[in-house]
């Protein structure tokens, strides 16, 4: 199974803390390796858009199954950050 990743470099919203990795099951514009871009959210009721974070794409990784994903996830993200020249603030979240 393939998963795509991006990493929050700067946060402008407490719901998207700096140092968090976002994981996608499908390719995303935010996951293009080494590409830095703003993450924009839109309120579907008002159409208002706002930048909530600046992210860098880390590309994708393949895993055998959910167990392999759970076991290797932290190491995979650390390696991807290293490959992209990004110093991790907090790879797994939490305090």
C-alpha positions in Angstrom: 0.0 0.0 0.0 1.3 3.4 -0.9 1.0 6.5 1.3 1.9 10.2 0.4 3.3 12.6 2.9 3.8 16.3 3.5 5.2 18.2 6.5 4.1 21.4 8.1 6.9 23.9 8.1 5.0 26.9 9.4 1.5 27.0 11.0 -1.0 29.8 11.0 -3.7 27.7 12.6 -3.6 25.7 15.9 -5.4 22.8 14.1 -2.3 22.3 11.9 0.7 22.4 14.3 4.2 23.0 13.0 6.2 19.8 12.8 3.2 17.6 12.0 3.3 15.2 9.1 0.1 14.8 7.0 -0.5 11.4 5.4 -2.7 10.8 2.4 -4.0 7.6 0.8 -4.2 9.3 -2.6 -1.7 11.6 -4.3 -2.2 15.3 -3.3 -0.8 18.6 -4.6 0.7 19.0 -1.2 2.8 15.9 -1.5 5.0 16.6 -4.5 8.5 15.9 -3.2 10.5 19.0 -2.2 7.7 21.4 -3.3 6.9 24.0 -0.7 3.4 25.5 -0.9 0.7 27.1 1.1 -2.1 24.9 2.5 -5.4 26.7 1.9 -8.7 25.8 3.5 -12.0 27.1 2.2 -15.3 27.5 4.2 -17.8 25.8 1.9 -20.7 28.0 3.3 -19.1 31.4 2.7 -16.4 30.6 0.1 -13.8 32.3 2.4 -10.3 30.9 1.8 -7.4 31.2 4.2 -3.8 29.9 4.4 -3.5 27.6 7.4 0.1 26.4 6.9 3.1 26.2 4.7 4.0 22.6 3.8 6.7 20.7 2.0 5.9 17.6 0.1 7.8 14.5 1.1 6.7 12.2 -1.7 5.4 8.7 -1.1 6.4 5.4 0.5 5.2 1.8 0.0 4.2 -0.4 2.8 3.3 -4.1 2.8 0.2 -3.7 4.9 -1.2 -1.8 7.9 1.1 -3.5 10.3 4.2 -2.6 8.3 2.8 1.0 8.1 2.4 1.2 11.9 5.9 -0.3 12.5 7.9 1.8 10.0 6.0 5.1 9.8 8.2 7.1 12.1 11.4 6.0 10.5 10.0 6.5 7.0 9.0 10.1 7.8 12.4 10.8 9.4 14.2 9.5 6.3 12.0 11.5 3.9 12.6 14.7 6.0 16.4 14.0 5.8 16.1 13.4 2.0 14.4 16.7 1.6 16.9 18.5 3.8 14.2 19.4 6.4 15.1 19.5 10.1 12.2 17.8 12.0 10.6 19.8 14.8 8.3 16.9 15.9 7.9 13.9 13.7 5.2 11.9 15.5 3.1 14.7 17.1 2.3 15.1 20.7 4.3 16.6 23.5 
